[in-house]
Amino acid sequence: MNDLTETCKDGELGCRTVAENARNTQLESVFTDYSKQRGHFARALQGEVERLGGTSTDSGTATATVFRGWINLKSALSGDDGGALIAACETGEENAVGAFELVANMRRFDYVAS
């Protein structure tokens, strides 16, 4: 669950980065909301880890930190192109979906193997 918490933290910080770089108030608002949502997901997972007696993580991954730097650079180079920011976010979201699907598939395998 800590891996999924990191994935959610990555999403929270990534969406915040996009919101900060958006030059369109509608995009800024949408990605601010997405950031808050991902933060809520991360806190829910942290609570579940702690409820189960584990120690929860409170950070994202180093890879996502680099990716956020790429978003900042892409934003600077693309000017007012909100499409470039959305494309960068889509990549992050695809990675997040993959992480959650991996865990779901592992759970299914554990259930079938039992």
Helices and strands as residue ranges (DSSP letters): H 2-21, H 25-51, H 62-78, H 82-113
